[in-house]
């Protein structure tokens, strides 16, 4: 009788093992990551036949393992659901931190090929816009926080440089104003003079914002109100063959 009880107990354990519930888990690297950087989500779930992922940014996937990148900086909660064909589901949450991109903008006087390099412009007002339409209409400028204060306008230092940070994985449109200089005339020649590269956070990135002299005085601390700039109305022109003015190098 004792032997029969032992056999029945063993059979019960085997049956239980055959119907173990799934357990959801994943190995995530890198975490933290930068915007635009591929993050690997390696599924290490137990007793799992398939999984579902909610990436926390409005996207989802049913891949067993996957790579995913985020466009905007922030903290995301990734929900992983592990399923077993015989029934059962287990849910795990993973917190992923995403750092924004940094962009150094150098404001420099335009110069012709073969001529001495143009001067760097200190004290120039620089604003970033997320779309060309925003640039044209002076709407939705990028906000930066300086000592806890929200500002939309930064000024170049003594060597003509300014840095924007916590940016998304996208291109931006650069607006430079100074009492004697502007990049608006160049923009009317070709939008490429004001459009940055895609800002991948894993790279140090520099954009040279060339400017031309203006024939009239503009405020260096504000933009014209009620005035629209429509590049589509400008005469078509070919971008000047000067240099590659969008520079990226890997972060160390």
C-alpha positions as CSV (number, residue, x, y, z in Angstrom):
1,X,0.0,0.0,0.0
2,X,2.8,2.3,0.9
3,X,4.5,1.6,-2.5
4,X,1.2,2.4,-4.3
5,X,1.0,5.7,-2.5
6,X,4.5,6.6,-3.5
7,X,3.8,5.7,-7.2
8,X,0.6,7.8,-7.1
9,X,2.5,10.7,-5.6
10,X,5.2,10.5,-8.3
11,X,2.6,10.4,-11.0
12,X,0.9,13.5,-9.5
13,X,4.2,15.4,-9.5
14,X,4.8,14.5,-13.1
15,X,1.3,15.6,-14.1
16,X,1.8,18.9,-12.2
17,X,5.1,19.4,-13.9
18,X,3.5,19.0,-17.3
19,X,1.0,21.7,-16.5
20,X,3.3,24.3,-14.9
21,X,2.2,27.9,-15.3
22,X,4.3,30.3,-17.5
23,X,6.6,32.8,-15.9
24,X,7.3,36.0,-17.7
25,X,10.8,37.6,-17.6
26,X,13.2,39.4,-19.9
27,X,16.8,40.6,-20.1
28,X,16.9,44.2,-21.4
29,X,20.1,45.9,-22.8
30,X,21.1,48.6,-22.8
31,X,19.0,50.1,-20.1
32,X,19.2,53.1,-19.8
33,X,19.4,53.8,-23.5
34,X,19.4,56.8,-25.8
35,X,16.6,57.9,-28.2
36,X,17.0,56.1,-31.5
37,X,19.2,53.4,-30.0
38,X,18.2,49.8,-30.5
39,X,17.3,48.1,-27.2
40,X,17.3,44.3,-27.1
41,X,14.5,42.5,-25.3
42,X,15.6,38.9,-24.8
43,X,12.8,36.8,-23.6
44,X,13.9,34.5,-20.8
45,X,10.4,33.4,-19.7
46,X,9.9,29.9,-18.3
47,X,7.2,27.4,-19.5
48,X,6.3,29.9,-22.2
49,X,5.2,29.2,-25.8
50,X,4.6,32.7,-27.0
51,X,4.7,36.3,-25.6
52,X,3.1,39.7,-26.2
53,X,4.8,43.0,-25.6
54,X,3.3,46.4,-24.9
55,X,6.3,48.8,-25.3
56,X,4.8,51.7,-23.4
57,X,4.9,54.1,-26.3
58,X,1.8,53.0,-28.1
59,X,3.5,50.1,-30.0
60,X,3.3,46.4,-29.4
61,X,4.8,43.1,-30.7
62,X,4.3,39.4,-30.6
63,X,7.9,38.6,-31.4
64,X,9.6,36.1,-29.0
65,X,12.7,38.3,-28.8
66,X,12.8,41.8,-30.3
67,X,14.7,45.1,-30.8
68,X,13.0,48.4,-30.2
69,X,14.0,52.0,-30.1
70,X,12.2,55.0,-28.6
71,X,11.7,58.4,-30.3
72,X,11.2,60.5,-27.2
73,X,13.1,60.6,-24.0
74,X,11.4,59.5,-20.8
75,X,10.6,56.5,-18.6
76,X,8.6,53.7,-20.2
77,X,6.9,50.7,-18.6
78,X,7.1,47.7,-20.9
79,X,4.4,45.0,-20.2
80,X,5.4,41.5,-21.1
81,X,2.7,38.7,-21.2
82,X,3.9,35.1,-21.3
83,X,1.4,32.5,-22.6
84,X,1.4,28.7,-22.6
85,X,-0.5,26.7,-25.2
86,X,-2.1,24.5,-22.6
87,X,-3.4,27.6,-20.8
88,X,-2.1,30.1,-18.4
89,X,-0.6,33.6,-18.6
90,X,1.9,35.5,-16.5
91,X,2.5,39.3,-16.7
92,X,5.8,41.1,-16.0
93,X,6.5,44.9,-16.1
94,X,9.9,46.3,-17.0
95,X,10.9,49.9,-16.6
96,X,13.1,51.3,-19.4
97,X,14.8,54.7,-19.1
98,X,15.5,56.6,-22.3
99,X,17.8,59.6,-22.4
100,X,17.4,62.4,-24.9
101,X,19.8,63.5,-27.6
102,X,22.2,66.5,-27.3
103,X,22.9,68.9,-30.2
104,X,25.6,71.5,-30.3
105,X,24.8,74.3,-32.7
106,X,27.6,76.5,-34.1
107,X,26.6,79.8,-35.6
108,X,29.0,80.9,-38.3
109,X,29.1,83.4,-41.1
110,X,28.7,81.8,-44.5
111,X,31.8,81.9,-46.6
112,X,32.7,80.8,-50.2
113,X,34.9,77.8,-50.9
114,X,38.5,78.9,-50.9
115,X,37.8,82.0,-48.9
116,X,38.8,82.4,-45.2
117,X,36.4,80.8,-42.9
118,X,33.5,83.0,-41.7
119,X,33.5,84.4,-38.2
120,X,31.7,82.6,-35.4
121,X,28.8,84.7,-34.1
122,X,28.5,85.2,-30.3
123,X,25.3,86.4,-28.7
124,X,23.1,85.0,-31.5
125,X,19.6,83.9,-30.5
126,X,18.9,80.3,-31.4
127,X,15.6,78.5,-31.4
128,X,14.6,74.9,-32.5
129,X,11.3,73.9,-34.1
130,X,10.1,70.3,-34.4
131,X,8.6,70.8,-37.9
132,X,9.2,73.0,-40.9
133,X,5.6,74.3,-40.5
134,X,6.4,75.4,-36.9
135,X,9.6,77.1,-38.2
136,X,7.5,79.0,-40.8
137,X,4.8,80.0,-38.3
138,X,6.9,80.6,-35.1
139,X,4.9,77.9,-33.3
140,X,5.8,75.1,-30.8
141,X,9.5,76.0,-30.2
142,X,11.6,73.4,-28.3
143,X,11.6,74.1,-24.5
144,X,14.8,73.9,-22.5
145,X,15.1,74.1,-18.7
146,X,17.8,76.4,-17.3
147,X,18.1,76.3,-13.5
148,X,14.5,75.0,-13.4
149,X,13.1,77.8,-15.7
150,X,11.5,76.9,-19.0
151,X,12.9,78.8,-21.9
152,X,12.6,78.5,-25.7
153,X,15.5,80.8,-26.7
154,X,19.2,80.2,-26.1
155,X,22.2,82.4,-27.0
156,X,25.5,81.5,-28.4
157,X,28.5,81.8,-26.1
158,X,31.7,83.8,-26.9
159,X,32.8,81.3,-29.5
160,X,29.4,81.1,-31.3
161,X,28.2,77.8,-29.7
162,X,25.0,76.7,-27.9
163,X,23.8,73.3,-26.8
164,X,20.3,71.9,-26.7
165,X,19.6,68.7,-24.8
166,X,16.9,66.1,-24.0
167,X,15.9,66.1,-27.7
168,X,13.9,63.4,-29.5
169,X,15.0,61.1,-32.3
170,X,14.1,63.4,-35.2
171,X,15.3,66.3,-37.3
172,X,14.8,69.8,-36.1
173,X,14.7,73.2,-37.8
174,X,17.1,75.9,-36.6
175,X,16.2,79.6,-36.3
176,X,19.0,82.1,-35.8
177,X,18.5,85.8,-35.2
178,X,21.0,88.5,-34.5
179,X,21.1,92.2,-34.9
180,X,23.3,91.8,-38.0
181,X,22.9,88.1,-39.0
182,X,20.2,85.6,-39.9
183,X,19.9,82.1,-41.4
184,X,16.5,83.0,-42.9
185,X,18.0,84.1,-46.3
186,X,19.8,80.7,-46.6
187,X,16.6,78.9,-45.7
188,X,14.9,80.5,-48.7
189,X,17.7,79.1,-50.9
190,X,17.4,75.5,-49.5
191,X,15.7,74.1,-46.4
192,X,18.8,72.0,-45.9
193,X,20.6,75.0,-44.4
194,X,18.2,74.9,-41.4
195,X,17.3,71.2,-41.1
196,X,19.4,69.1,-38.7
197,X,20.3,65.5,-39.0
198,X,18.3,62.8,-37.3
199,X,19.4,63.1,-33.7
200,X,20.4,59.7,-32.4
201,X,21.2,60.1,-28.7
202,X,24.2,57.7,-28.8
203,X,26.2,60.2,-30.8
204,X,27.8,63.6,-30.1
205,X,26.2,65.7,-32.8
206,X,27.0,69.1,-34.2
207,X,25.1,71.3,-36.6
208,X,26.7,74.4,-38.2
209,X,24.1,77.0,-38.7
210,X,25.4,79.3,-41.4
211,X,24.1,82.9,-41.4
212,X,24.2,85.8,-43.9
213,X,24.3,89.5,-43.1
214,X,20.9,91.2,-43.0
215,X,20.2,94.6,-44.4
216,X,18.0,95.7,-41.6
217,X,18.1,95.5,-37.8
218,X,16.2,92.7,-36.1
219,X,15.6,92.1,-32.4
220,X,18.1,89.7,-31.0
221,X,15.8,88.7,-28.1
222,X,12.4,88.1,-29.9
223,X,10.8,87.0,-33.1
224,X,8.5,89.0,-35.3
225,X,4.9,88.5,-34.4
226,X,2.1,87.9,-36.9
227,X,4.7,87.3,-39.7
228,X,4.8,84.1,-41.6
229,X,7.7,82.6,-43.5
230,X,6.7,80.3,-46.4
231,X,9.6,78.6,-47.9
232,X,7.4,77.1,-50.6
233,X,6.9,80.7,-52.0
234,X,10.6,81.2,-52.4
235,X,12.3,80.8,-55.7
236,X,13.9,77.3,-56.0
237,X,17.6,77.2,-55.6
238,X,20.3,74.6,-55.3
239,X,22.1,74.3,-51.9
240,X,25.5,75.8,-51.9
241,X,28.3,73.3,-52.2
242,X,30.2,74.3,-49.1
243,X,30.7,71.4,-46.7
244,X,28.9,68.8,-44.7
245,X,27.4,70.8,-41.9
246,X,25.9,68.0,-40.0
247,X,28.5,66.2,-37.9
248,X,28.0,63.1,-35.7
249,X,30.5,61.0,-33.8
250,X,29.9,58.1,-31.4
251,X,29.8,58.8,-27.7
252,X,32.7,57.2,-25.8
